[in-house]
Amino acid sequence: MHPDESLRRNYETIEVRLNNGQLLRGVKKNEDTFSIQMMDEKEQLHMLLKRDVKQIDRPRKSLMPAAQPTAVELENVLAFLTKGGPAAPAEWQPSADFNLSFSRLRNAASEPQNWLTYWEIIKARTIGG
């Protein structure tokens, strides 16, 4: 409800004024001596050379707006959050068909446990799964 009170590392808000006067507001992703990368409020990635930047401000303010939910809205959010997440994925089992056919690719959703995805790689790295 008060996002400015709990700003998180790697979600620092930046405001970048370009030499042409354009103002970009978003989250800093990376910065070095010569460039800065940021994602704006519309989730568009900007890779900027600092020579094209007039000014960089780092306000201590979250991009997320503060909320004043009603009691009913707050109850609805809590009910949603306590409902539980999605079911655990099926354990990996080697496929009976070791051939990668067009049919298997087309119907990959029917056997998600057999396809390595970006999400699975990240999950394995973060929770050791």
N, C-alpha and C positions, 0 to 999 in steps of 0.2 A: 504494500500500500504506500510505502514511502521509499522508493528506490534510491533516492539520493543519500539515504542514511547507510546504505550497505553496498557501496561501489566495489566491484570485483576487479581483481587484476586481469589483464588481457581484455577488458571491456571498457578501457578508458575512452571517454568521449573526447573527440578533437574537432575543432573548427578550422578549416583550411581556407584561407583567402588566396585565390590565384592572382597572378599578375594582371589578368584581364578583368578583375573585379568579382568574378564568380565566387560564391561562398559554398563550400561543401561541409556538411556536418555528418559525422558518423563515428565509427569505432576504429581506432588505430590497430592495424594488424601487424605491421612491421615498420621499422625505421632504421636507416643507416645514415652515414655521412652525406650521401648524395641523393637519397630518395626516401619517400614515405609511401606506404601502402595503407589504404583505408577502405572500409566498407561503409557506404552511406546508408541513410535511413531507409532506402528502397532496396537494400541488399545488393547494390551494384559495387563491384570492386574497382577502385581507382588506384593506379600505380603512377605516382607523380614524381617528377624530378624536382628537387628542391630549388633549382634555378628558375622554375616556373611558378614558384610559390612566393607570395608576398609576405604572408604572416601565418603562423600556426599558434592557435590558442588551445589550451587544455582546461576547459571549465570543469569544475568538480560537480558535474550534474549528469545524471543518467539520461539516456535517450528514452527510457521507459517513463511514460507520464505517471504521476501520482494518481492513485485511485481512492475514491470514497464510496465503496460499495454499500448498498443498503444491507440490512440484516439478512434479508432473504437471499440476496445475491451472494453474500459471504457464505451462507449455509449451502447454497448450490455448489460453490467452488469447493468447499470442504468435502461435500458428499462426493463430488467427482474425484477429488484427489485420494480419498480413502477407499474408493471403489476397487482399487487394485489395477495393476498394469496388465498388459497382454499376457497370454499364456506362454510358458517357456517353449522355445523352439524344440522341435523333435531332435532326438539324438542322431548323430550322423551314422548312417549305415551305408556301406558301399552299395552302389547300384548294381542290380543284376545285369544291366546293360552297360558295359564299359565303353561302348561306342558313343560318340557325341553326334547324335543324329539331329537333323532339322526338327524332327518331332519333339525330341527332348528339350531342345532350346526353346521351341515355341510354347511348350507346356512347363517351363521351368518353375512356375509358381506352384505347381502340384508337388514339387519335391525341393523346397527351399533349403533343406538341410544339406543338400548335395552341391550347393553353389557357393563358392567363397565370394563374399561381398565386402565392400569397403567397410560397412557397419560391423561385420563380424571381425575384421582385422582390428578395428579400433576397440571393440569390446574386449577382445582377447588381450590387447595391450594394457587397457585400463583396469580390468578386473581379473586378469590372469586366467580368463576362461578359455 
